[in-house]
Amino acid sequence: MPIQITQLVKRYGLWLCLLAAALPVYAGPLVVGHISFVKGSNAAQQPGGAPRILGKDTEIFQGDNIQTTERSFVIVEFTDGAKITVRPNSNFSIDHYDSQSANKTAQLVLHQGGVNTSTGDIAKAHPENFQIKTPTSTVKPESEKAEFTVRICDKDCEDKGKEAAANAVRTEQSVVARVVDIKGEVSAINRADKNAKERPLSLGKPVYNADSIHSEKDSYALLVFPDGEKVTLQANSELDIKQYNYQIKDKKDQVLLRLTTGGLRALTGSIGKNNHDAFALDTPVATIGIRGTGTDTSTDGVNLDHSTWQGLSFLHNEAGEFDVPEGSSSSTFGQNGIPQIYPTPPNAPQPSEPRPDTNKSDPRKVFEEKPPAKGDTVVKSTSGNTAVENNKGDKTTVNEGETGSANSNGEITSEQSDNTTADNPSGSGSSFDNADNSLEGCTI
């Protein structure tokens, strides 16, 4: 006759307790978050486990692979307060998520599709410890609080990118210059946008109309413009892009810059060569015009030093207009001052920053439209700054309001974003304010 369980407990109870205490305890996978919003058919799966249908408040574990179907998505709220929307037709894994230990880290992988991300405490402590890997790059915030979108471009994204590039028309909001050489700390802020934040500039970064560019000590930036003009902003200087029109419908080509303080080395492009009156460099002391030329200019707001090393330039202030021919220099004091013009001494000290004509960047290649291709990683930063590092170790920062991409060849680009995209149709607020915002559209 079989022994009853109750009899076993009575007879061997103490030994059973001791045996149970000696056996190893196998804990389940670590809970790292839960589903705060769900739409459509979505599932999560542990390695070697069965798929779990995701509903509101479903727990999410370390090691989970989350897959969404067409017109379906989920929002995962993590234990450190981070939120990630896994968008339609996406494949996303949580390889590691530790928000409890002293060294908080998150290692996430986007295999397909896209995610919207709002960082939490992990990024607040160490932004670089929050990482999303893709086949072409690693994406991580550079701010303690950031919102950004990561997408792996698919065929539809590639086709739309090619169509947009083919139909691209220059406007006043287009990129007016790019950084082709830089040293130290140089930043830009757009004066036309009262909500704009300062953007650090780096190699390849765009500059726009109404941007004010500032360089720190021992720093400089060399900019190239679409018409071929090249400008080196020297250290401790501030330059305003007052107006740059080039090949804009119903507008005359025009360059209007203002050097508020510091130094500038300029080489004329086609705008100034074709129409001398279309170029002007304004300073607090005088306005400088050109007649197909290369110049060096510096000012402290009261004094103006100017020299011409190619072609002919002229100064215009309240005292009149004065030519500064090639090989000549001038010094001017105040807006009423008559410039002293003299041959540039052979041994005159030269600025340490590179003369712009030494840079051989081809404007056609610098401004060539390179839309994302299938498989590229596309990142849009809606709040804070985000770093994109390709598999070769090259890194660029996608500043707030910019969109950047990294392809399998290691090329990284960034552009100013249109704030009224499918991720954020209203053009303002968080992409998590309305969960339905994350459903529509496939482009960043």
Secondary structure, 3 states (H helix, E strand, C coil): CCCCHHHHHHHHHHHHHHHHHHCCCCCCCCEEEEEEEEECCEEEECCCCCCEECCCCCEEECCCEEEECCCCEEEEEECCCCEEEECCCCEEEEEEEECCCCCCEEEEEEEECEEEEECCHHHHHCHHHEEEECCCEEEEECCCCCEEEEEECCHHHHHHHHHHHHCCCCCCCCEEEEEEEEECCEEEEECCCCCCCCEECCCCCEEECCEEEEECCCCEEEEECCCCCEEEECCCCEEEEEEEECCCCCCCCEEEEEEEEEEEEEECCHHHHHCHHHEEEECCCCEEEECCCEEEEEECCCEEEEEEEECEEEEEECCEEEEEECCEEEEEECCCCCCEEEECCCCCCCCCCCCHHHCCCCHHHHCCCCCCCCCCEEEEEEECCEEEEECCCCEEEECCCEEEEECCCCCEEEEECCCCCCCCCCCCCCCCCCHHHHCCCCCC
